[in-house]
Amino acid sequence: MRISDILRVKGGQVVTVNPDATTERLLGVLAEHRIGAAVVSRDGVVVDGIVSERDVVRALAARGATVLTEPVSAIATTQVRTVTPDSRLEDVERLMTERRFRHVPVVVDGVLRGVVSIGDVVKNRIDELETERSELAGYITGER
Ligand code: AMP
């Protein structure tokens, strides 16, 4: 399975936030879209960073509520790991597990094309296992 298979189902829409937006604004965006991270981008095309609820929690714990009025660029990660639609799902799973992040932007020739979350990965794994289980059950009972 490739990342393109996931994007075909979930679509390529990505919630982005401007690096100059405040952390308070970011929290509004995350809550509104019910997501855990946003891609930081000035133009919605180029990935300038990624910022997740974990970054907010860490910054709040370290510096307190002042963080809320600071720009998102102050807490975002700028060295972003990205994948392409051709990337294999299992490689992305490994990347997420080893690097301990739950979101990976999908980029083609410098253009943002989607985002894959750990939720998408788990959903796909469950679907795969369910298909395999029912095929095996059919094989055992002779229905296939
Ligand atoms: P997450 O588990 O995705 O909420 O993110 C955990 C930490 O990793 C946060 O500091 C994020 O800014 C960072 N992070 C999330 N996704 C990526 C990524 N694709 N590349 C680099 N850092 C990331």
Backbone and ligand atoms as CSV (ligand in chain L), in Angstrom:
chain,resi,resn,atom,element,x,y,z
A,1,MET,N,N,0.823,-1.197,0.000
A,1,MET,CA,C,0.000,0.000,0.000
A,1,MET,C,C,0.870,1.264,0.000
A,2,ARG,N,N,0.440,2.240,-0.779
A,2,ARG,CA,C,1.200,3.506,-0.898
A,2,ARG,C,C,0.410,4.649,-0.262
A,3,ILE,N,N,1.098,5.745,-0.029
A,3,ILE,CA,C,0.449,6.924,0.557
A,3,ILE,C,C,-0.639,7.461,-0.387
A,4,SER,N,N,-0.423,7.304,-1.689
A,4,SER,CA,C,-1.434,7.764,-2.653
A,4,SER,C,C,-2.769,7.040,-2.444
A,5,ASP,N,N,-2.733,5.774,-1.982
A,5,ASP,CA,C,-3.969,5.026,-1.731
A,5,ASP,C,C,-4.756,5.664,-0.581
A,6,ILE,N,N,-4.033,6.152,0.398
A,6,ILE,CA,C,-4.690,6.808,1.549
A,6,ILE,C,C,-5.267,8.147,1.109
A,7,LEU,N,N,-4.474,8.898,0.341
A,7,LEU,CA,C,-4.935,10.235,-0.085
A,7,LEU,C,C,-6.147,10.126,-1.021
A,8,ARG,N,N,-6.203,9.054,-1.796
A,8,ARG,CA,C,-7.340,8.871,-2.701
A,8,ARG,C,C,-8.641,8.805,-1.906
A,9,VAL,N,N,-8.584,8.215,-0.736
A,9,VAL,CA,C,-9.781,8.066,0.099
A,9,VAL,C,C,-10.043,9.335,0.911
A,10,LYS,N,N,-9.015,9.861,1.544
A,10,LYS,CA,C,-9.243,10.982,2.466
A,10,LYS,C,C,-9.127,12.356,1.805
A,11,GLY,N,N,-8.572,12.385,0.598
A,11,GLY,CA,C,-8.425,13.669,-0.085
A,11,GLY,C,C,-7.125,14.360,0.289
A,12,GLY,N,N,-6.849,15.462,-0.395
A,12,GLY,CA,C,-5.564,16.130,-0.213
A,12,GLY,C,C,-5.641,17.438,0.564
A,13,GLN,N,N,-6.792,17.671,1.195
A,13,GLN,CA,C,-6.914,18.945,1.918
A,13,GLN,C,C,-6.030,18.950,3.170
A,14,VAL,N,N,-5.348,20.073,3.380
A,14,VAL,CA,C,-4.450,20.211,4.522
A,14,VAL,C,C,-4.775,21.519,5.227
A,15,VAL,N,N,-4.888,21.456,6.531
A,15,VAL,CA,C,-5.097,22.677,7.310
A,15,VAL,C,C,-3.735,23.307,7.563
A,16,THR,N,N,-3.568,24.546,7.096
A,16,THR,CA,C,-2.298,25.238,7.304
A,16,THR,C,C,-2.520,26.462,8.190
A,17,VAL,N,N,-1.434,26.909,8.779
A,17,VAL,CA,C,-1.489,28.115,9.602
A,17,VAL,C,C,-0.294,28.980,9.241
A,18,ASN,N,N,-0.518,30.282,9.203
A,18,ASN,CA,C,0.563,31.209,8.876
A,18,ASN,C,C,1.560,31.275,10.041
A,19,PRO,N,N,2.871,31.337,9.743
A,19,PRO,CA,C,3.842,31.387,10.849
A,19,PRO,C,C,3.656,32.597,11.759
A,20,ASP,N,N,3.037,33.657,11.242
A,20,ASP,CA,C,2.829,34.861,12.057
A,20,ASP,C,C,1.572,34.791,12.926
A,21,ALA,N,N,0.740,33.791,12.690
A,21,ALA,CA,C,-0.479,33.651,13.514
A,21,ALA,C,C,-0.084,33.372,14.962
A,22,THR,N,N,-0.910,33.798,15.883
A,22,THR,CA,C,-0.583,33.537,17.299
A,22,THR,C,C,-0.906,32.086,17.658
A,23,THR,N,N,-0.323,31.640,18.753
A,23,THR,CA,C,-0.603,30.283,19.240
A,23,THR,C,C,-2.079,30.158,19.616
A,24,GLU,N,N,-2.646,31.250,20.129
A,24,GLU,CA,C,-4.070,31.240,20.460
A,24,GLU,C,C,-4.910,30.958,19.202
A,25,ARG,N,N,-4.530,31.589,18.123
A,25,ARG,CA,C,-5.228,31.370,16.845
A,25,ARG,C,C,-5.059,29.903,16.396
A,26,LEU,N,N,-3.831,29.396,16.551
A,26,LEU,CA,C,-3.572,27.996,16.208
A,26,LEU,C,C,-4.513,27.074,16.974
A,27,LEU,N,N,-4.667,27.321,18.280
A,27,LEU,CA,C,-5.533,26.462,19.096
A,27,LEU,C,C,-6.962,26.493,18.557
A,28,GLY,N,N,-7.413,27.676,18.127
A,28,GLY,CA,C,-8.741,27.808,17.532
A,28,GLY,C,C,-8.861,26.951,16.279
A,29,VAL,N,N,-7.827,26.983,15.465
A,29,VAL,CA,C,-7.821,26.208,14.202
A,29,VAL,C,C,-7.844,24.704,14.497
A,30,LEU,N,N,-7.009,24.266,15.453
A,30,LEU,CA,C,-6.962,22.834,15.797
A,30,LEU,C,C,-8.317,22.375,16.336
A,31,ALA,N,N,-8.926,23.221,17.182
A,31,ALA,CA,C,-10.225,22.857,17.772
A,31,ALA,C,C,-11.310,22.831,16.696
A,32,GLU,N,N,-11.303,23.845,15.857
A,32,GLU,CA,C,-12.339,23.948,14.814
A,32,GLU,C,C,-12.325,22.739,13.883
A,33,HIS,N,N,-11.110,22.312,13.510
A,33,HIS,CA,C,-10.996,21.194,12.556
A,33,HIS,C,C,-10.846,19.836,13.240
A,34,ARG,N,N,-10.820,19.846,14.561
A,34,ARG,CA,C,-10.680,18.589,15.333
A,34,ARG,C,C,-9.445,17.819,14.905
A,35,ILE,N,N,-8.318,18.511,14.863
A,35,ILE,CA,C,-7.053,17.882,14.473
A,35,ILE,C,C,-5.984,18.189,15.519
A,36,GLY,N,N,-4.856,17.474,15.428
A,36,GLY,CA,C,-3.810,17.624,16.430
A,36,GLY,C,C,-2.608,18.406,15.958
A,37,ALA,N,N,-2.558,18.722,14.671
A,37,ALA,CA,C,-1.394,19.449,14.152
A,37,ALA,C,C,-1.782,20.210,12.889
A,38,ALA,N,N,-1.060,21.281,12.630
A,38,ALA,CA,C,-1.271,22.040,11.390
A,38,ALA,C,C,0.086,22.239,10.727
A,39,VAL,N,N,0.057,22.242,9.412
A,39,VAL,CA,C,1.280,22.554,8.665
A,39,VAL,C,C,1.445,24.078,8.685
A,40,VAL,N,N,2.658,24.522,8.969
A,40,VAL,CA,C,2.939,25.960,8.961
A,40,VAL,C,C,3.343,26.343,7.541
A,41,SER,N,N,2.614,27.288,6.970
A,41,SER,CA,C,2.884,27.676,5.582
A,41,SER,C,C,2.405,29.103,5.345
A,42,ARG,N,N,3.240,29.879,4.646
A,42,ARG,CA,C,2.849,31.265,4.317
A,42,ARG,C,C,1.836,31.302,3.185
A,43,ASP,N,N,1.987,30.350,2.233
A,43,ASP,CA,C,1.156,30.409,1.032
A,43,ASP,C,C,0.248,29.189,0.844
A,44,GLY,N,N,0.280,28.265,1.784
A,44,GLY,CA,C,-0.546,27.064,1.660
A,44,GLY,C,C,0.029,26.053,0.688
A,45,VAL,N,N,1.216,26.337,0.159
A,45,VAL,CA,C,1.839,25.461,-0.850
A,45,VAL,C,C,3.174,24.896,-0.341
A,46,VAL,N,N,4.022,25.798,0.152
A,46,VAL,CA,C,5.345,25.401,0.633
A,46,VAL,C,C,5.275,25.137,2.144
A,47,VAL,N,N,5.893,24.023,2.569
A,47,VAL,CA,C,5.894,23.678,3.991
A,47,VAL,C,C,7.012,24.447,4.703
A,48,ASP,N,N,6.625,25.362,5.586
A,48,ASP,CA,C,7.619,26.117,6.367
A,48,ASP,C,C,7.856,25.474,7.729
A,49,GLY,N,N,6.953,24.588,8.139
A,49,GLY,CA,C,7.100,23.922,9.429
A,49,GLY,C,C,5.877,23.100,9.750
A,50,ILE,N,N,5.891,22.530,10.950
A,50,ILE,CA,C,4.698,21.817,11.426
A,50,ILE,C,C,4.563,22.121,12.908
A,51,VAL,N,N,3.335,22.256,13.372
A,51,VAL,CA,C,3.136,22.585,14.781
A,51,VAL,C,C,1.992,21.729,15.309
A,52,SER,N,N,2.252,21.049,16.409
A,52,SER,CA,C,1.227,20.148,16.940
A,52,SER,C,C,0.853,20.561,18.354
A,53,GLU,N,N,-0.225,19.945,18.852
A,53,GLU,CA,C,-0.677,20.250,20.212
A,53,GLU,C,C,0.447,19.997,21.220
A,54,ARG,N,N,1.320,19.042,20.912
A,54,ARG,CA,C,2.444,18.758,21.829
A,54,ARG,C,C,3.376,19.946,21.958
A,55,ASP,N,N,3.596,20.660,20.840
A,55,ASP,CA,C,4.467,21.842,20.884
A,55,ASP,C,C,3.858,22.895,21.804
A,56,VAL,N,N,2.524,23.024,21.730
A,56,VAL,CA,C,1.841,24.016,22.568
A,56,VAL,C,C,1.963,23.615,24.045
A,57,VAL,N,N,1.726,22.346,24.319
A,57,VAL,CA,C,1.790,21.877,25.709
A,57,VAL,C,C,3.192,22.108,26.289
A,58,ARG,N,N,4.211,21.732,25.506
A,58,ARG,CA,C,5.590,21.898,25.990
A,58,ARG,C,C,5.911,23.360,26.243
A,59,ALA,N,N,5.508,24.234,25.311
A,59,ALA,CA,C,5.821,25.661,25.445
A,59,ALA,C,C,5.071,26.256,26.631
A,60,LEU,N,N,3.814,25.854,26.815
A,60,LEU,CA,C,3.037,26.358,27.956
A,60,LEU,C,C,3.687,25.929,29.265
A,61,ALA,N,N,4.132,24.668,29.318
A,61,ALA,CA,C,4.765,24.163,30.537
A,61,ALA,C,C,6.068,24.901,30.819
A,62,ALA,N,N,6.802,25.239,29.755
A,62,ALA,CA,C,8.111,25.872,29.930
A,62,ALA,C,C,8.014,27.375,30.188
A,63,ARG,N,N,7.088,28.046,29.479
A,63,ARG,CA,C,7.098,29.516,29.530
A,63,ARG,C,C,5.793,30.149,29.983
A,64,GLY,N,N,4.767,29.351,30.148
A,64,GLY,CA,C,3.503,29.878,30.646
A,64,GLY,C,C,2.646,30.511,29.566
A,65,ALA,N,N,1.575,31.189,29.994
A,65,ALA,CA,C,0.512,31.663,29.093
A,65,ALA,C,C,0.969,32.714,28.089
A,66,THR,N,N,2.135,33.288,28.297
A,66,THR,CA,C,2.658,34.291,27.352
A,66,THR,C,C,2.789,33.701,25.939
A,67,VAL,N,N,2.969,32.384,25.900
A,67,VAL,CA,C,3.101,31.664,24.633
A,67,VAL,C,C,1.887,31.911,23.722
A,68,LEU,N,N,0.731,32.080,24.338
A,68,LEU,CA,C,-0.514,32.205,23.567
A,68,LEU,C,C,-0.529,33.409,22.635
A,69,THR,N,N,0.174,34.462,23.022
A,69,THR,CA,C,0.180,35.665,22.182
A,69,THR,C,C,1.414,35.734,21.275
A,70,GLU,N,N,2.265,34.718,21.374
A,70,GLU,CA,C,3.464,34.678,20.517
A,70,GLU,C,C,3.127,34.019,19.184
A,71,PRO,N,N,3.932,34.320,18.143
A,71,PRO,CA,C,3.660,33.674,16.858
A,71,PRO,C,C,3.941,32.171,16.898
A,72,VAL,N,N,3.205,31.466,16.092
A,72,VAL,CA,C,3.354,30.022,15.969
A,72,VAL,C,C,4.789,29.634,15.598
A,73,SER,N,N,5.459,30.514,14.841
A,73,SER,CA,C,6.835,30.223,14.423
A,73,SER,C,C,7.767,30.034,15.615
A,74,ALA,N,N,7.380,30.557,16.791
A,74,ALA,CA,C,8.235,30.437,17.975
A,74,ALA,C,C,8.219,29.020,18.544
A,75,ILE,N,N,7.177,28.246,18.222
A,75,ILE,CA,C,7.080,26.897,18.817
A,75,ILE,C,C,7.070,25.773,17.769
A,76,ALA,N,N,6.996,26.138,16.485
A,76,ALA,CA,C,6.874,25.120,15.433
A,76,ALA,C,C,8.199,24.391,15.195
A,77,THR,N,N,8.098,23.212,14.620
A,77,THR,CA,C,9.275,22.454,14.176
A,77,THR,C,C,9.538,22.839,12.723
A,78,THR,N,N,10.778,23.229,12.426
A,78,THR,CA,C,11.059,23.673,11.055
A,78,THR,C,C,11.729,22.589,10.198
A,79,GLN,N,N,12.365,21.624,10.861
A,79,GLN,CA,C,12.972,20.512,10.112
A,79,GLN,C,C,11.899,19.439,9.939
A,80,VAL,N,N,11.082,19.603,8.920
A,80,VAL,CA,C,9.927,18.715,8.761
A,80,VAL,C,C,10.276,17.507,7.902
A,81,ARG,N,N,9.909,16.323,8.365
A,81,ARG,CA,C,10.053,15.110,7.563
A,81,ARG,C,C,8.800,14.986,6.704
A,82,THR,N,N,8.992,14.856,5.425
A,82,THR,CA,C,7.854,14.724,4.522
A,82,THR,C,C,7.958,13.407,3.756
A,83,VAL,N,N,6.846,13.010,3.148
A,83,VAL,CA,C,6.853,11.821,2.298
A,83,VAL,C,C,6.229,12.195,0.960
A,84,THR,N,N,6.235,11.260,0.022
A,84,THR,CA,C,5.607,11.506,-1.281
A,84,THR,C,C,4.451,10.514,-1.459
A,85,PRO,N,N,3.578,10.734,-2.439
A,85,PRO,CA,C,2.482,9.785,-2.667
A,85,PRO,C,C,2.997,8.374,-2.958
A,86,ASP,N,N,4.220,8.277,-3.484
A,86,ASP,CA,C,4.792,6.960,-3.807
A,86,ASP,C,C,5.347,6.226,-2.589
A,87,SER,N,N,5.475,6.928,-1.474
A,87,SER,CA,C,6.059,6.284,-0.284
A,87,SER,C,C,5.198,5.110,0.140
A,88,ARG,N,N,5.864,4.078,0.626
A,88,ARG,CA,C,5.122,2.885,1.076
A,88,ARG,C,C,4.612,3.111,2.489
A,89,LEU,N,N,3.388,2.661,2.726
A,89,LEU,CA,C,2.753,2.878,4.022
A,89,LEU,C,C,3.604,2.333,5.165
A,90,GLU,N,N,4.193,1.156,4.965
A,90,GLU,CA,C,4.970,0.570,6.069
A,90,GLU,C,C,6.216,1.403,6.381
A,91,ASP,N,N,6.797,2.050,5.368
A,91,ASP,CA,C,7.959,2.916,5.634
A,91,ASP,C,C,7.533,4.144,6.440
A,92,VAL,N,N,6.336,4.670,6.129
A,92,VAL,CA,C,5.841,5.842,6.854
A,92,VAL,C,C,5.486,5.462,8.296
A,93,GLU,N,N,4.945,4.266,8.462
A,93,GLU,CA,C,4.648,3.761,9.817
A,93,GLU,C,C,5.930,3.711,10.637
A,94,ARG,N,N,6.986,3.180,9.998
A,94,ARG,CA,C,8.270,3.058,10.701
A,94,ARG,C,C,8.817,4.441,11.060
A,95,LEU,N,N,8.713,5.367,10.094
A,95,LEU,CA,C,9.184,6.743,10.315
A,95,LEU,C,C,8.470,7.361,11.524
A,96,MET,N,N,7.141,7.214,11.556
A,96,MET,CA,C,6.355,7.807,12.642
A,96,MET,C,C,6.711,7.179,13.988
A,97,THR,N,N,6.920,5.854,13.975
A,97,THR,CA,C,7.227,5.162,15.225
A,97,THR,C,C,8.611,5.546,15.728
A,98,GLU,N,N,9.598,5.532,14.809
A,98,GLU,CA,C,10.976,5.804,15.223
A,98,GLU,C,C,11.170,7.255,15.635
A,99,ARG,N,N,10.551,8.189,14.902
A,99,ARG,CA,C,10.757,9.614,15.191
A,99,ARG,C,C,9.743,10.164,16.185
A,100,ARG,N,N,8.751,9.336,16.521
A,100,ARG,CA,C,7.727,9.700,17.510
A,100,ARG,C,C,6.921,10.920,17.103
A,101,PHE,N,N,6.514,10.985,15.825
A,101,PHE,CA,C,5.521,11.980,15.494
A,101,PHE,C,C,4.336,11.347,14.794
A,102,ARG,N,N,3.224,12.034,14.885
A,102,ARG,CA,C,1.950,11.437,14.467
A,102,ARG,C,C,1.407,12.046,13.184
A,103,HIS,N,N,2.210,12.939,12.575
A,103,HIS,CA,C,1.757,13.600,11.354
A,103,HIS,C,C,2.898,13.703,10.364
A,104,VAL,N,N,2.608,13.452,9.094
A,104,VAL,CA,C,3.630,13.616,8.056
A,104,VAL,C,C,2.997,14.271,6.824
A,105,PRO,N,N,3.493,15.464,6.458
A,105,PRO,CA,C,2.987,16.100,5.239
A,105,PRO,C,C,3.439,15.325,3.998
A,106,VAL,N,N,2.579,15.327,2.987
A,106,VAL,CA,C,2.904,14.689,1.707
A,106,VAL,C,C,3.238,15.815,0.730
A,107,VAL,N,N,4.437,15.747,0.137
A,107,VAL,CA,C,4.922,16.833,-0.712
A,107,VAL,C,C,5.416,16.269,-2.043
A,108,VAL,N,N,5.067,16.967,-3.127
A,108,VAL,CA,C,5.569,16.603,-4.458
A,108,VAL,C,C,6.186,17.841,-5.083
A,109,ASP,N,N,7.464,17.759,-5.441
A,109,ASP,CA,C,8.180,18.882,-6.055
A,109,ASP,C,C,7.982,20.172,-5.270
A,110,GLY,N,N,8.071,20.082,-3.959
A,110,GLY,CA,C,7.968,21.268,-3.116
A,110,GLY,C,C,6.553,21.766,-2.886
A,111,VAL,N,N,5.561,21.032,-3.416
A,111,VAL,CA,C,4.166,21.460,-3.262
A,111,VAL,C,C,3.438,20.526,-2.295
A,112,LEU,N,N,2.776,21.117,-1.305
A,112,LEU,CA,C,2.029,20.360,-0.303
A,112,LEU,C,C,0.829,19.680,-0.954
A,113,ARG,N,N,0.737,18.364,-0.788
A,113,ARG,CA,C,-0.326,17.608,-1.455
A,113,ARG,C,C,-1.267,16.878,-0.494
A,114,GLY,N,N,-0.924,16.888,0.792
A,114,GLY,CA,C,-1.786,16.202,1.747
A,114,GLY,C,C,-1.057,16.010,3.054
A,115,VAL,N,N,-1.714,15.365,3.991
A,115,VAL,CA,C,-1.060,15.038,5.250
A,115,VAL,C,C,-1.593,13.677,5.698
A,116,VAL,N,N,-0.697,12.887,6.260
A,116,VAL,CA,C,-1.101,11.575,6.768
A,116,VAL,C,C,-0.880,11.582,8.267
A,117,SER,N,N,-1.922,11.151,8.995
A,117,SER,CA,C,-1.793,11.118,10.450
A,117,SER,C,C,-1.718,9.667,10.912
A,118,ILE,N,N,-1.321,9.492,12.158
A,118,ILE,CA,C,-1.247,8.136,12.710
A,118,ILE,C,C,-2.632,7.491,12.685
A,119,GLY,N,N,-3.687,8.322,12.785
A,119,GLY,CA,C,-5.063,7.813,12.716
A,119,GLY,C,C,-5.347,7.188,11.355
A,120,ASP,N,N,-4.878,7.830,10.283
A,120,ASP,CA,C,-5.061,7.284,8.938
A,120,ASP,C,C,-4.327,5.952,8.805
A,121,VAL,N,N,-3.120,5.915,9.379
A,121,VAL,CA,C,-2.294,4.707,9.275
A,121,VAL,C,C,-2.955,3.546,10.011
A,122,VAL,N,N,-3.446,3.820,11.228
A,122,VAL,CA,C,-4.081,2.767,12.036
A,122,VAL,C,C,-5.361,2.281,11.347
A,123,LYS,N,N,-6.142,3.218,10.817
A,123,LYS,CA,C,-7.392,2.848,10.137
A,123,LYS,C,C,-7.082,1.887,8.981
A,124,ASN,N,N,-6.047,2.213,8.210
A,124,ASN,CA,C,-5.684,1.377,7.081
A,124,ASN,C,C,-5.229,-0.001,7.510
A,125,ARG,N,N,-4.460,-0.043,8.587
A,125,ARG,CA,C,-3.971,-1.318,9.125
A,125,ARG,C,C,-5.154,-2.197,9.526
A,126,ILE,N,N,-6.127,-1.587,10.212
A,126,ILE,CA,C,-7.301,-2.351,10.665
A,126,ILE,C,C,-8.080,-2.877,9.452
A,127,ASP,N,N,-8.271,-2.027,8.441
A,127,ASP,CA,C,-8.982,-2.458,7.228
A,127,ASP,C,C,-8.261,-3.640,6.578
A,128,GLU,N,N,-6.921,-3.533,6.506
A,128,GLU,CA,C,-6.116,-4.599,5.899
A,128,GLU,C,C,-6.278,-5.912,6.655
A,129,LEU,N,N,-6.177,-5.817,8.010
A,129,LEU,CA,C,-6.290,-7.018,8.848
A,129,LEU,C,C,-7.679,-7.631,8.732
A,130,GLU,N,N,-8.699,-6.765,8.644
A,130,GLU,CA,C,-10.084,-7.244,8.543
A,130,GLU,C,C,-10.287,-8.004,7.226
A,131,THR,N,N,-9.743,-7.464,6.124
A,131,THR,CA,C,-9.849,-8.132,4.823
A,131,THR,C,C,-9.147,-9.490,4.872
A,132,GLU,N,N,-7.944,-9.484,5.454
A,132,GLU,CA,C,-7.163,-10.720,5.543
A,132,GLU,C,C,-7.906,-11.764,6.377
A,133,ARG,N,N,-8.480,-11.309,7.504
A,133,ARG,CA,C,-9.208,-12.216,8.403
A,133,ARG,C,C,-10.395,-12.866,7.675
A,134,SER,N,N,-11.146,-12.030,6.942
A,134,SER,CA,C,-12.339,-12.601,6.305
A,134,SER,C,C,-11.946,-13.516,5.145
A,135,GLU,N,N,-10.818,-13.211,4.477
A,135,GLU,CA,C,-10.342,-14.110,3.410
A,135,GLU,C,C,-9.925,-15.461,3.987
A,136,LEU,N,N,-9.211,-15.415,5.130
A,136,LEU,CA,C,-8.769,-16.658,5.774
A,136,LEU,C,C,-9.960,-17.459,6.258
A,137,ALA,N,N,-10.947,-16.769,6.851
A,137,ALA,CA,C,-12.151,-17.450,7.349
A,137,ALA,C,C,-12.874,-18.123,6.182
A,138,GLY,N,N,-12.972,-17.406,5.043
A,138,GLY,CA,C,-13.624,-17.959,3.862
A,138,GLY,C,C,-12.882,-19.175,3.338
A,139,TYR,N,N,-11.558,-19.116,3.403
A,139,TYR,CA,C,-10.719,-20.220,2.939
A,139,TYR,C,C,-10.933,-21.458,3.802
A,140,ILE,N,N,-10.986,-21.230,5.123
A,140,ILE,CA,C,-11.137,-22.356,6.076
A,140,ILE,C,C,-12.524,-22.988,5.934
A,141,THR,N,N,-13.548,-22.146,5.789
A,141,THR,CA,C,-14.910,-22.702,5.724
A,141,THR,C,C,-15.291,-23.137,4.304
A,142,GLY,N,N,-14.386,-22.910,3.367
A,142,GLY,CA,C,-14.621,-23.348,1.999
A,142,GLY,C,C,-15.538,-22.446,1.215
A,143,GLU,N,N,-15.775,-21.249,1.720
A,143,GLU,CA,C,-16.661,-20.318,1.004
A,143,GLU,C,C,-15.911,-19.533,-0.058
A,144,ARG,N,N,-14.600,-19.747,-0.146
A,144,ARG,CA,C,-13.818,-19.052,-1.170
A,144,ARG,C,C,-13.079,-20.030,-2.056
L,1,AMP,P1,P,2.997,14.938,16.818
L,1,AMP,O1,O,3.230,13.579,17.422
L,1,AMP,O2,O,2.783,14.868,15.335
L,1,AMP,O3,O,1.920,15.688,17.532
L,1,AMP,O4,O,4.334,15.788,16.952
L,1,AMP,C1,C,5.309,15.567,17.955
L,1,AMP,C2,C,6.490,16.503,17.706
L,1,AMP,O5,O,7.084,16.230,16.421
L,1,AMP,C3,C,6.137,17.999,17.655
L,1,AMP,O6,O,7.251,18.715,18.159
L,1,AMP,C4,C,5.943,18.293,16.174
L,1,AMP,O7,O,6.205,19.644,15.827
L,1,AMP,C5,C,6.973,17.355,15.557
L,1,AMP,N1,N,6.532,16.836,14.268
L,1,AMP,C6,C,5.295,16.400,13.923
L,1,AMP,N2,N,5.273,15.961,12.663
L,1,AMP,C7,C,6.528,16.114,12.184
L,1,AMP,C8,C,7.172,15.842,10.941
L,1,AMP,N3,N,6.524,15.293,9.914
L,1,AMP,N4,N,8.504,16.167,10.799
L,1,AMP,C9,C,9.169,16.692,11.845
L,1,AMP,N5,N,8.640,16.963,13.045
L,1,AMP,C10,C,7.331,16.675,13.216
